[in-house]
Amino acid sequence: MNTDRLSDLVVGVAGDVAGTVVDPRAGLARLRAVITPRALITVAAGLAVGFLLVRARRR
């Protein structure tokens, strides 16, 4: 996995999220263009795994 590209992706998405705060209509349109079904599934899976890890550590 190329980590340089991953960091660029994270920075780009963070910038799009910040743009959404400033101009919600344009920001959401930009986020819709950037987010692909594969990226959405990856984020959802990451959130689920993170939730399960935190839940397991709290026990």
PDBQT receptor file of N, H, CA, C and O in Angstrom, charges set to zero:
ATOM      1  N   MET A   1       0.847  -1.178   0.000  1.00  0.00    +0.000 N 
ATOM      2  CA  MET A   1       0.000   0.000   0.000  1.00  0.00    +0.000 C 
ATOM      3  C   MET A   1       0.893   1.243   0.000  1.00  0.00    +0.000 C 
ATOM      4  O   MET A   1       1.859   1.326   0.759  1.00  0.00    +0.000 OA
ATOM      5  N   ASN A   2       0.569   2.171  -0.831  1.00  0.00    +0.000 N 
ATOM      6  H   ASN A   2      -0.215   2.103  -1.447  1.00  0.00    +0.000 HD
ATOM      7  CA  ASN A   2       1.335   3.402  -0.936  1.00  0.00    +0.000 C 
ATOM      8  C   ASN A   2       0.823   4.391   0.109  1.00  0.00    +0.000 C 
ATOM      9  O   ASN A   2      -0.263   4.951  -0.045  1.00  0.00    +0.000 OA
ATOM     10  N   THR A   3       1.603   4.609   1.173  1.00  0.00    +0.000 N 
ATOM     11  H   THR A   3       2.485   4.155   1.298  1.00  0.00    +0.000 HD
ATOM     12  CA  THR A   3       1.140   5.472   2.262  1.00  0.00    +0.000 C 
ATOM     13  C   THR A   3       1.174   6.947   1.889  1.00  0.00    +0.000 C 
ATOM     14  O   THR A   3       0.433   7.740   2.469  1.00  0.00    +0.000 OA
ATOM     15  N   ASP A   4       2.009   7.330   0.942  1.00  0.00    +0.000 N 
ATOM     16  H   ASP A   4       2.611   6.686   0.471  1.00  0.00    +0.000 HD
ATOM     17  CA  ASP A   4       2.027   8.736   0.524  1.00  0.00    +0.000 C 
ATOM     18  C   ASP A   4       0.695   9.132  -0.089  1.00  0.00    +0.000 C 
ATOM     19  O   ASP A   4       0.187  10.221   0.178  1.00  0.00    +0.000 OA
ATOM     20  N   ARG A   5       0.145   8.285  -0.884  1.00  0.00    +0.000 N 
ATOM     21  H   ARG A   5       0.558   7.401  -1.101  1.00  0.00    +0.000 HD
ATOM     22  CA  ARG A   5      -1.143   8.586  -1.513  1.00  0.00    +0.000 C 
ATOM     23  C   ARG A   5      -2.265   8.600  -0.470  1.00  0.00    +0.000 C 
ATOM     24  O   ARG A   5      -3.184   9.413  -0.561  1.00  0.00    +0.000 OA
ATOM     25  N   LEU A   6      -2.192   7.708   0.514  1.00  0.00    +0.000 N 
ATOM     26  H   LEU A   6      -1.444   7.047   0.588  1.00  0.00    +0.000 HD
ATOM     27  CA  LEU A   6      -3.197   7.655   1.559  1.00  0.00    +0.000 C 
ATOM     28  C   LEU A   6      -3.221   8.963   2.351  1.00  0.00    +0.000 C 
ATOM     29  O   LEU A   6      -4.293   9.477   2.669  1.00  0.00    +0.000 OA
ATOM     30  N   SER A   7      -2.047   9.499   2.668  1.00  0.00    +0.000 N 
ATOM     31  H   SER A   7      -1.176   9.082   2.410  1.00  0.00    +0.000 HD
ATOM     32  CA  SER A   7      -2.002  10.761   3.411  1.00  0.00    +0.000 C 
ATOM     33  C   SER A   7      -2.562  11.906   2.576  1.00  0.00    +0.000 C 
ATOM     34  O   SER A   7      -3.220  12.801   3.107  1.00  0.00    +0.000 OA
ATOM     35  N   ASP A   8      -2.302  11.879   1.270  1.00  0.00    +0.000 N 
ATOM     36  H   ASP A   8      -1.767  11.152   0.838  1.00  0.00    +0.000 HD
ATOM     37  CA  ASP A   8      -2.882  12.900   0.396  1.00  0.00    +0.000 C 
ATOM     38  C   ASP A   8      -4.403  12.800   0.372  1.00  0.00    +0.000 C 
ATOM     39  O   ASP A   8      -5.099  13.816   0.367  1.00  0.00    +0.000 OA
ATOM     40  N   LEU A   9      -4.907  11.589   0.357  1.00  0.00    +0.000 N 
ATOM     41  H   LEU A   9      -4.342  10.764   0.361  1.00  0.00    +0.000 HD
ATOM     42  CA  LEU A   9      -6.350  11.373   0.364  1.00  0.00    +0.000 C 
ATOM     43  C   LEU A   9      -6.967  11.890   1.652  1.00  0.00    +0.000 C 
ATOM     44  O   LEU A   9      -8.006  12.550   1.628  1.00  0.00    +0.000 OA
ATOM     45  N   VAL A  10      -6.324  11.588   2.781  1.00  0.00    +0.000 N 
ATOM     46  H   VAL A  10      -5.481  11.052   2.800  1.00  0.00    +0.000 HD
ATOM     47  CA  VAL A  10      -6.845  12.028   4.078  1.00  0.00    +0.000 C 
ATOM     48  C   VAL A  10      -6.850  13.552   4.165  1.00  0.00    +0.000 C 
ATOM     49  O   VAL A  10      -7.821  14.144   4.635  1.00  0.00    +0.000 OA
ATOM     50  N   VAL A  11      -5.784  14.179   3.720  1.00  0.00    +0.000 N 
ATOM     51  H   VAL A  11      -4.995  13.699   3.338  1.00  0.00    +0.000 HD
ATOM     52  CA  VAL A  11      -5.705  15.640   3.750  1.00  0.00    +0.000 C 
ATOM     53  C   VAL A  11      -6.761  16.256   2.830  1.00  0.00    +0.000 C 
ATOM     54  O   VAL A  11      -7.382  17.259   3.182  1.00  0.00    +0.000 OA
ATOM     55  N   GLY A  12      -6.962  15.667   1.671  1.00  0.00    +0.000 N 
ATOM     56  H   GLY A  12      -6.457  14.852   1.385  1.00  0.00    +0.000 HD
ATOM     57  CA  GLY A  12      -7.971  16.167   0.752  1.00  0.00    +0.000 C 
ATOM     58  C   GLY A  12      -9.376  16.063   1.312  1.00  0.00    +0.000 C 
ATOM     59  O   GLY A  12     -10.173  16.991   1.177  1.00  0.00    +0.000 OA
ATOM     60  N   VAL A  13      -9.681  14.937   1.939  1.00  0.00    +0.000 N 
ATOM     61  H   VAL A  13      -9.033  14.184   2.048  1.00  0.00    +0.000 HD
ATOM     62  CA  VAL A  13     -11.005  14.765   2.540  1.00  0.00    +0.000 C 
ATOM     63  C   VAL A  13     -11.186  15.712   3.710  1.00  0.00    +0.000 C 
ATOM     64  O   VAL A  13     -12.271  16.266   3.889  1.00  0.00    +0.000 OA
ATOM     65  N   ALA A  14     -10.145  15.910   4.511  1.00  0.00    +0.000 N 
ATOM     66  H   ALA A  14      -9.264  15.460   4.365  1.00  0.00    +0.000 HD
ATOM     67  CA  ALA A  14     -10.235  16.854   5.629  1.00  0.00    +0.000 C 
ATOM     68  C   ALA A  14     -10.494  18.268   5.118  1.00  0.00    +0.000 C 
ATOM     69  O   ALA A  14     -11.265  19.014   5.722  1.00  0.00    +0.000 OA
ATOM     70  N   GLY A  15      -9.864  18.633   4.024  1.00  0.00    +0.000 N 
ATOM     71  H   GLY A  15      -9.238  18.026   3.534  1.00  0.00    +0.000 HD
ATOM     72  CA  GLY A  15     -10.109  19.941   3.425  1.00  0.00    +0.000 C 
ATOM     73  C   GLY A  15     -11.529  20.062   2.909  1.00  0.00    +0.000 C 
ATOM     74  O   GLY A  15     -12.147  21.119   3.033  1.00  0.00    +0.000 OA
ATOM     75  N   ASP A  16     -12.050  18.996   2.333  1.00  0.00    +0.000 N 
ATOM     76  H   ASP A  16     -11.547  18.137   2.231  1.00  0.00    +0.000 HD
ATOM     77  CA  ASP A  16     -13.433  19.015   1.861  1.00  0.00    +0.000 C 
ATOM     78  C   ASP A  16     -14.412  19.135   3.027  1.00  0.00    +0.000 C 
ATOM     79  O   ASP A  16     -15.429  19.821   2.918  1.00  0.00    +0.000 OA
ATOM     80  N   VAL A  17     -14.110  18.476   4.130  1.00  0.00    +0.000 N 
ATOM     81  H   VAL A  17     -13.284  17.919   4.219  1.00  0.00    +0.000 HD
ATOM     82  CA  VAL A  17     -14.970  18.591   5.314  1.00  0.00    +0.000 C 
ATOM     83  C   VAL A  17     -14.929  20.014   5.851  1.00  0.00    +0.000 C 
ATOM     84  O   VAL A  17     -15.966  20.562   6.223  1.00  0.00    +0.000 OA
ATOM     85  N   ALA A  18     -13.755  20.618   5.896  1.00  0.00    +0.000 N 
ATOM     86  H   ALA A  18     -12.912  20.173   5.593  1.00  0.00    +0.000 HD
ATOM     87  CA  ALA A  18     -13.643  22.009   6.350  1.00  0.00    +0.000 C 
ATOM     88  C   ALA A  18     -14.398  22.943   5.400  1.00  0.00    +0.000 C 
ATOM     89  O   ALA A  18     -15.025  23.903   5.848  1.00  0.00    +0.000 OA
ATOM     90  N   GLY A  19     -14.343  22.674   4.118  1.00  0.00    +0.000 N 
ATOM     91  H   GLY A  19     -13.833  21.895   3.754  1.00  0.00    +0.000 HD
ATOM     92  CA  GLY A  19     -15.086  23.470   3.150  1.00  0.00    +0.000 C 
ATOM     93  C   GLY A  19     -16.583  23.334   3.332  1.00  0.00    +0.000 C 
ATOM     94  O   GLY A  19     -17.331  24.275   3.067  1.00  0.00    +0.000 OA
ATOM     95  N   THR A  20     -17.026  22.170   3.783  1.00  0.00    +0.000 N 
ATOM     96  H   THR A  20     -16.418  21.406   3.998  1.00  0.00    +0.000 HD
ATOM     97  CA  THR A  20     -18.444  21.952   4.041  1.00  0.00    +0.000 C 
ATOM     98  C   THR A  20     -18.926  22.832   5.184  1.00  0.00    +0.000 C 
ATOM     99  O   THR A  20     -20.067  23.294   5.169  1.00  0.00    +0.000 OA
ATOM    100  N   VAL A  21     -18.079  23.068   6.164  1.00  0.00    +0.000 N 
ATOM    101  H   VAL A  21     -17.152  22.694   6.175  1.00  0.00    +0.000 HD
ATOM    102  CA  VAL A  21     -18.453  23.934   7.286  1.00  0.00    +0.000 C 
ATOM    103  C   VAL A  21     -18.621  25.368   6.805  1.00  0.00    +0.000 C 
ATOM    104  O   VAL A  21     -19.542  26.060   7.238  1.00  0.00    +0.000 OA
ATOM    105  N   VAL A  22     -17.754  25.816   5.927  1.00  0.00    +0.000 N 
ATOM    106  H   VAL A  22     -17.006  25.253   5.575  1.00  0.00    +0.000 HD
ATOM    107  CA  VAL A  22     -17.802  27.190   5.434  1.00  0.00    +0.000 C 
ATOM    108  C   VAL A  22     -18.947  27.392   4.450  1.00  0.00    +0.000 C 
ATOM    109  O   VAL A  22     -19.709  28.351   4.579  1.00  0.00    +0.000 OA
ATOM    110  N   ASP A  23     -19.081  26.503   3.469  1.00  0.00    +0.000 N 
ATOM    111  H   ASP A  23     -18.462  25.724   3.364  1.00  0.00    +0.000 HD
ATOM    112  CA  ASP A  23     -20.130  26.605   2.455  1.00  0.00    +0.000 C 
ATOM    113  C   ASP A  23     -20.773  25.231   2.303  1.00  0.00    +0.000 C 
ATOM    114  O   ASP A  23     -20.316  24.421   1.496  1.00  0.00    +0.000 OA
ATOM    115  N   PRO A  24     -21.831  24.958   3.071  1.00  0.00    +0.000 N 
ATOM    116  CA  PRO A  24     -22.396  23.606   3.096  1.00  0.00    +0.000 C 
ATOM    117  C   PRO A  24     -22.853  23.083   1.727  1.00  0.00    +0.000 C 
ATOM    118  O   PRO A  24     -22.639  21.910   1.422  1.00  0.00    +0.000 OA
ATOM    119  N   ARG A  25     -23.461  23.909   0.918  1.00  0.00    +0.000 N 
ATOM    120  H   ARG A  25     -23.635  24.862   1.165  1.00  0.00    +0.000 HD
ATOM    121  CA  ARG A  25     -23.979  23.426  -0.367  1.00  0.00    +0.000 C 
ATOM    122  C   ARG A  25     -22.839  22.991  -1.294  1.00  0.00    +0.000 C 
ATOM    123  O   ARG A  25     -22.879  21.894  -1.852  1.00  0.00    +0.000 OA
ATOM    124  N   ALA A  26     -21.846  23.828  -1.457  1.00  0.00    +0.000 N 
ATOM    125  H   ALA A  26     -21.814  24.719  -1.004  1.00  0.00    +0.000 HD
ATOM    126  CA  ALA A  26     -20.720  23.489  -2.333  1.00  0.00    +0.000 C 
ATOM    127  C   ALA A  26     -19.875  22.371  -1.727  1.00  0.00    +0.000 C 
ATOM    128  O   ALA A  26     -19.375  21.506  -2.447  1.00  0.00    +0.000 OA
ATOM    129  N   GLY A  27     -19.718  22.390  -0.412  1.00  0.00    +0.000 N 
ATOM    130  H   GLY A  27     -20.125  23.092   0.173  1.00  0.00    +0.000 HD
ATOM    131  CA  GLY A  27     -18.926  21.357   0.257  1.00  0.00    +0.000 C 
ATOM    132  C   GLY A  27     -19.533  19.977   0.120  1.00  0.00    +0.000 C 
ATOM    133  O   GLY A  27     -18.820  19.004  -0.128  1.00  0.00    +0.000 OA
ATOM    134  N   LEU A  28     -20.847  19.883   0.279  1.00  0.00    +0.000 N 
ATOM    135  H   LEU A  28     -21.426  20.673   0.481  1.00  0.00    +0.000 HD
ATOM    136  CA  LEU A  28     -21.506  18.588   0.143  1.00  0.00    +0.000 C 
ATOM    137  C   LEU A  28     -21.441  18.082  -1.292  1.00  0.00    +0.000 C 
ATOM    138  O   LEU A  28     -21.291  16.883  -1.522  1.00  0.00    +0.000 OA
ATOM    139  N   ALA A  29     -21.552  18.980  -2.247  1.00  0.00    +0.000 N 
ATOM    140  H   ALA A  29     -21.674  19.955  -2.060  1.00  0.00    +0.000 HD
ATOM    141  CA  ALA A  29     -21.426  18.574  -3.654  1.00  0.00    +0.000 C 
ATOM    142  C   ALA A  29     -20.021  18.042  -3.922  1.00  0.00    +0.000 C 
ATOM    143  O   ALA A  29     -19.860  17.055  -4.640  1.00  0.00    +0.000 OA
ATOM    144  N   ARG A  30     -19.022  18.674  -3.363  1.00  0.00    +0.000 N 
ATOM    145  H   ARG A  30     -19.153  19.476  -2.780  1.00  0.00    +0.000 HD
ATOM    146  CA  ARG A  30     -17.636  18.224  -3.536  1.00  0.00    +0.000 C 
ATOM    147  C   ARG A  30     -17.417  16.877  -2.858  1.00  0.00    +0.000 C 
ATOM    148  O   ARG A  30     -16.754  16.002  -3.413  1.00  0.00    +0.000 OA
ATOM    149  N   LEU A  31     -17.974  16.706  -1.655  1.00  0.00    +0.000 N 
ATOM    150  H   LEU A  31     -18.513  17.417  -1.204  1.00  0.00    +0.000 HD
ATOM    151  CA  LEU A  31     -17.827  15.431  -0.961  1.00  0.00    +0.000 C 
ATOM    152  C   LEU A  31     -18.510  14.303  -1.724  1.00  0.00    +0.000 C 
ATOM    153  O   LEU A  31     -17.977  13.196  -1.793  1.00  0.00    +0.000 OA
ATOM    154  N   ARG A  32     -19.670  14.563  -2.291  1.00  0.00    +0.000 N 
ATOM    155  H   ARG A  32     -20.104  15.462  -2.236  1.00  0.00    +0.000 HD
ATOM    156  CA  ARG A  32     -20.362  13.536  -3.076  1.00  0.00    +0.000 C 
ATOM    157  C   ARG A  32     -19.531  13.123  -4.284  1.00  0.00    +0.000 C 
ATOM    158  O   ARG A  32     -19.535  11.954  -4.671  1.00  0.00    +0.000 OA
ATOM    159  N   ALA A  33     -18.826  14.064  -4.873  1.00  0.00    +0.000 N 
ATOM    160  H   ALA A  33     -18.823  15.013  -4.559  1.00  0.00    +0.000 HD
ATOM    161  CA  ALA A  33     -17.993  13.752  -6.032  1.00  0.00    +0.000 C 
ATOM    162  C   ALA A  33     -16.768  12.942  -5.637  1.00  0.00    +0.000 C 
ATOM    163  O   ALA A  33     -16.293  12.119  -6.420  1.00  0.00    +0.000 OA
ATOM    164  N   VAL A  34     -16.254  13.162  -4.438  1.00  0.00    +0.000 N 
ATOM    165  H   VAL A  34     -16.640  13.831  -3.803  1.00  0.00    +0.000 HD
ATOM    166  CA  VAL A  34     -15.034  12.493  -3.989  1.00  0.00    +0.000 C 
ATOM    167  C   VAL A  34     -15.316  11.095  -3.446  1.00  0.00    +0.000 C 
ATOM    168  O   VAL A  34     -14.548  10.162  -3.684  1.00  0.00    +0.000 OA
ATOM    169  N   ILE A  35     -16.409  10.958  -2.723  1.00  0.00    +0.000 N 
ATOM    170  H   ILE A  35     -17.032  11.715  -2.529  1.00  0.00    +0.000 HD
ATOM    171  CA  ILE A  35     -16.708   9.693  -2.057  1.00  0.00    +0.000 C 
ATOM    172  C   ILE A  35     -17.233   8.684  -3.081  1.00  0.00    +0.000 C 
ATOM    173  O   ILE A  35     -18.237   8.921  -3.752  1.00  0.00    +0.000 OA
ATOM    174  N   THR A  36     -16.538   7.571  -3.181  1.00  0.00    +0.000 N 
ATOM    175  H   THR A  36     -15.722   7.379  -2.636  1.00  0.00    +0.000 HD
ATOM    176  CA  THR A  36     -16.964   6.478  -4.050  1.00  0.00    +0.000 C 
ATOM    177  C   THR A  36     -17.574   5.384  -3.181  1.00  0.00    +0.000 C 
ATOM    178  O   THR A  36     -17.345   5.363  -1.971  1.00  0.00    +0.000 OA
ATOM    179  N   PRO A  37     -18.331   4.490  -3.763  1.00  0.00    +0.000 N 
ATOM    180  CA  PRO A  37     -18.886   3.392  -2.950  1.00  0.00    +0.000 C 
ATOM    181  C   PRO A  37     -17.799   2.589  -2.232  1.00  0.00    +0.000 C 
ATOM    182  O   PRO A  37     -17.991   2.161  -1.093  1.00  0.00    +0.000 OA
ATOM    183  N   ARG A  38     -16.677   2.388  -2.887  1.00  0.00    +0.000 N 
ATOM    184  H   ARG A  38     -16.521   2.735  -3.811  1.00  0.00    +0.000 HD
ATOM    185  CA  ARG A  38     -15.585   1.644  -2.246  1.00  0.00    +0.000 C 
ATOM    186  C   ARG A  38     -15.053   2.394  -1.025  1.00  0.00    +0.000 C 
ATOM    187  O   ARG A  38     -14.795   1.785   0.014  1.00  0.00    +0.000 OA
ATOM    188  N   ALA A  39     -14.889   3.705  -1.147  1.00  0.00    +0.000 N 
ATOM    189  H   ALA A  39     -15.099   4.199  -1.991  1.00  0.00    +0.000 HD
ATOM    190  CA  ALA A  39     -14.407   4.498  -0.024  1.00  0.00    +0.000 C 
ATOM    191  C   ALA A  39     -15.426   4.502   1.108  1.00  0.00    +0.000 C 
ATOM    192  O   ALA A  39     -15.052   4.440   2.280  1.00  0.00    +0.000 OA
ATOM    193  N   LEU A  40     -16.688   4.573   0.774  1.00  0.00    +0.000 N 
ATOM    194  H   LEU A  40     -16.992   4.623  -0.177  1.00  0.00    +0.000 HD
ATOM    195  CA  LEU A  40     -17.746   4.564   1.786  1.00  0.00    +0.000 C 
ATOM    196  C   LEU A  40     -17.753   3.245   2.550  1.00  0.00    +0.000 C 
ATOM    197  O   LEU A  40     -17.900   3.235   3.772  1.00  0.00    +0.000 OA
ATOM    198  N   ILE A  41     -17.594   2.143   1.840  1.00  0.00    +0.000 N 
ATOM    199  H   ILE A  41     -17.474   2.152   0.847  1.00  0.00    +0.000 HD
ATOM    200  CA  ILE A  41     -17.549   0.833   2.493  1.00  0.00    +0.000 C 
ATOM    201  C   ILE A  41     -16.304   0.710   3.366  1.00  0.00    +0.000 C 
ATOM    202  O   ILE A  41     -16.367   0.143   4.457  1.00  0.00    +0.000 OA
ATOM    203  N   THR A  42     -15.179   1.235   2.898  1.00  0.00    +0.000 N 
ATOM    204  H   THR A  42     -15.128   1.696   2.012  1.00  0.00    +0.000 HD
ATOM    205  CA  THR A  42     -13.945   1.188   3.674  1.00  0.00    +0.000 C 
ATOM    206  C   THR A  42     -14.073   1.988   4.968  1.00  0.00    +0.000 C 
ATOM    207  O   THR A  42     -13.646   1.531   6.028  1.00  0.00    +0.000 OA
ATOM    208  N   VAL A  43     -14.657   3.175   4.882  1.00  0.00    +0.000 N 
ATOM    209  H   VAL A  43     -15.004   3.546   4.021  1.00  0.00    +0.000 HD
ATOM    210  CA  VAL A  43     -14.847   4.005   6.077  1.00  0.00    +0.000 C 
ATOM    211  C   VAL A  43     -15.812   3.333   7.047  1.00  0.00    +0.000 C 
ATOM    212  O   VAL A  43     -15.569   3.310   8.254  1.00  0.00    +0.000 OA
ATOM    213  N   ALA A  44     -16.904   2.787   6.525  1.00  0.00    +0.000 N 
ATOM    214  H   ALA A  44     -17.102   2.805   5.545  1.00  0.00    +0.000 HD
ATOM    215  CA  ALA A  44     -17.880   2.116   7.381  1.00  0.00    +0.000 C 
ATOM    216  C   ALA A  44     -17.253   0.907   8.076  1.00  0.00    +0.000 C 
ATOM    217  O   ALA A  44     -17.495   0.678   9.261  1.00  0.00    +0.000 OA
ATOM    218  N   ALA A  45     -16.452   0.137   7.346  1.00  0.00    +0.000 N 
ATOM    219  H   ALA A  45     -16.256   0.323   6.384  1.00  0.00    +0.000 HD
ATOM    220  CA  ALA A  45     -15.787  -1.019   7.950  1.00  0.00    +0.000 C 
ATOM    221  C   ALA A  45     -14.784  -0.578   9.012  1.00  0.00    +0.000 C 
ATOM    222  O   ALA A  45     -14.670  -1.210  10.063  1.00  0.00    +0.000 OA
ATOM    223  N   GLY A  46     -14.062   0.499   8.741  1.00  0.00    +0.000 N 
ATOM    224  H   GLY A  46     -14.154   1.013   7.888  1.00  0.00    +0.000 HD
ATOM    225  CA  GLY A  46     -13.109   1.027   9.730  1.00  0.00    +0.000 C 
ATOM    226  C   GLY A  46     -13.799   1.499  10.993  1.00  0.00    +0.000 C 
ATOM    227  O   GLY A  46     -13.313   1.266  12.100  1.00  0.00    +0.000 OA
ATOM    228  N   LEU A  47     -14.929   2.162  10.827  1.00  0.00    +0.000 N 
ATOM    229  H   LEU A  47     -15.324   2.352   9.928  1.00  0.00    +0.000 HD
ATOM    230  CA  LEU A  47     -15.687   2.604  11.998  1.00  0.00    +0.000 C 
ATOM    231  C   LEU A  47     -16.212   1.415  12.801  1.00  0.00    +0.000 C 
ATOM    232  O   LEU A  47     -16.178   1.435  14.032  1.00  0.00    +0.000 OA
ATOM    233  N   ALA A  48     -16.691   0.396  12.123  1.00  0.00    +0.000 N 
ATOM    234  H   ALA A  48     -16.719   0.380  11.124  1.00  0.00    +0.000 HD
ATOM    235  CA  ALA A  48     -17.205  -0.785  12.812  1.00  0.00    +0.000 C 
ATOM    236  C   ALA A  48     -16.093  -1.500  13.574  1.00  0.00    +0.000 C 
ATOM    237  O   ALA A  48     -16.286  -1.893  14.724  1.00  0.00    +0.000 OA
ATOM    238  N   VAL A  49     -14.934  -1.671  12.946  1.00  0.00    +0.000 N 
ATOM    239  H   VAL A  49     -14.777  -1.351  12.012  1.00  0.00    +0.000 HD
ATOM    240  CA  VAL A  49     -13.804  -2.328  13.613  1.00  0.00    +0.000 C 
ATOM    241  C   VAL A  49     -13.336  -1.496  14.800  1.00  0.00    +0.000 C 
ATOM    242  O   VAL A  49     -13.053  -2.039  15.868  1.00  0.00    +0.000 OA
ATOM    243  N   GLY A  50     -13.255  -0.188  14.619  1.00  0.00    +0.000 N 
ATOM    244  H   GLY A  50     -13.484   0.253  13.752  1.00  0.00    +0.000 HD
ATOM    245  CA  GLY A  50     -12.865   0.691  15.724  1.00  0.00    +0.000 C 
ATOM    246  C   GLY A  50     -13.832   0.611  16.882  1.00  0.00    +0.000 C 
ATOM    247  O   GLY A  50     -13.416   0.570  18.040  1.00  0.00    +0.000 OA
ATOM    248  N   PHE A  51     -15.118   0.588  16.583  1.00  0.00    +0.000 N 
ATOM    249  H   PHE A  51     -15.456   0.622  15.643  1.00  0.00    +0.000 HD
ATOM    250  CA  PHE A  51     -16.136   0.470  17.625  1.00  0.00    +0.000 C 
ATOM    251  C   PHE A  51     -15.972  -0.834  18.395  1.00  0.00    +0.000 C 
ATOM    252  O   PHE A  51     -16.030  -0.850  19.624  1.00  0.00    +0.000 OA
ATOM    253  N   LEU A  52     -15.769  -1.924  17.666  1.00  0.00    +0.000 N 
ATOM    254  H   LEU A  52     -15.722  -1.911  16.667  1.00  0.00    +0.000 HD
ATOM    255  CA  LEU A  52     -15.615  -3.223  18.322  1.00  0.00    +0.000 C 
ATOM    256  C   LEU A  52     -14.341  -3.294  19.164  1.00  0.00    +0.000 C 
ATOM    257  O   LEU A  52     -14.342  -3.903  20.234  1.00  0.00    +0.000 OA
ATOM    258  N   LEU A  53     -13.260  -2.681  18.693  1.00  0.00    +0.000 N 
ATOM    259  H   LEU A  53     -13.259  -2.187  17.824  1.00  0.00    +0.000 HD
ATOM    260  CA  LEU A  53     -12.020  -2.662  19.476  1.00  0.00    +0.000 C 
ATOM    261  C   LEU A  53     -12.177  -1.865  20.764  1.00  0.00    +0.000 C 
ATOM    262  O   LEU A  53     -11.722  -2.299  21.822  1.00  0.00    +0.000 OA
ATOM    263  N   VAL A  54     -12.807  -0.724  20.684  1.00  0.00    +0.000 N 
ATOM    264  H   VAL A  54     -13.177  -0.372  19.824  1.00  0.00    +0.000 HD
ATOM    265  CA  VAL A  54     -13.026   0.095  21.886  1.00  0.00    +0.000 C 
ATOM    266  C   VAL A  54     -13.945  -0.619  22.853  1.00  0.00    +0.000 C 
ATOM    267  O   VAL A  54     -13.725  -0.607  24.064  1.00  0.00    +0.000 OA
ATOM    268  N   ARG A  55     -14.964  -1.235  22.316  1.00  0.00    +0.000 N 
ATOM    269  H   ARG A  55     -15.142  -1.245  21.332  1.00  0.00    +0.000 HD
ATOM    270  CA  ARG A  55     -15.919  -1.960  23.172  1.00  0.00    +0.000 C 
ATOM    271  C   ARG A  55     -15.244  -3.126  23.882  1.00  0.00    +0.000 C 
ATOM    272  O   ARG A  55     -15.521  -3.388  25.053  1.00  0.00    +0.000 OA
ATOM    273  N   ALA A  56     -14.352  -3.831  23.172  1.00  0.00    +0.000 N 
ATOM    274  H   ALA A  56     -14.127  -3.618  22.221  1.00  0.00    +0.000 HD
ATOM    275  CA  ALA A  56     -13.643  -4.958  23.777  1.00  0.00    +0.000 C 
ATOM    276  C   ALA A  56     -12.670  -4.492  24.868  1.00  0.00    +0.000 C 
ATOM    277  O   ALA A  56     -12.492  -5.179  25.874  1.00  0.00    +0.000 OA
ATOM    278  N   ARG A  57     -12.054  -3.347  24.672  1.00  0.00    +0.000 N 
ATOM    279  H   ARG A  57     -12.198  -2.790  23.855  1.00  0.00    +0.000 HD
ATOM    280  CA  ARG A  57     -11.099  -2.832  25.667  1.00  0.00    +0.000 C 
ATOM    281  C   ARG A  57     -11.782  -2.312  26.921  1.00  0.00    +0.000 C 
ATOM    282  O   ARG A  57     -11.190  -2.321  28.000  1.00  0.00    +0.000 OA
ATOM    283  N   ARG A  58     -13.017  -1.861  26.789  1.00  0.00    +0.000 N 
ATOM    284  H   ARG A  58     -13.498  -1.854  25.912  1.00  0.00    +0.000 HD
ATOM    285  CA  ARG A  58     -13.740  -1.321  27.944  1.00  0.00    +0.000 C 
ATOM    286  C   ARG A  58     -14.177  -2.421  28.892  1.00  0.00    +0.000 C 
ATOM    287  O   ARG A  58     -14.447  -2.148  30.061  1.00  0.00    +0.000 OA
ATOM    288  N   ARG A  59     -14.255  -3.666  28.416  1.00  0.00    +0.000 N 
ATOM    289  H   ARG A  59     -14.036  -3.888  27.466  1.00  0.00    +0.000 HD
ATOM    290  CA  ARG A  59     -14.724  -4.771  29.253  1.00  0.00    +0.000 C 
ATOM    291  C   ARG A  59     -13.667  -5.284  30.157  1.00  0.00    +0.000 C 
ATOM    292  O   ARG A  59     -13.910  -6.215  30.924  1.00  0.00    +0.000 OA
TER     293      ARG A  59
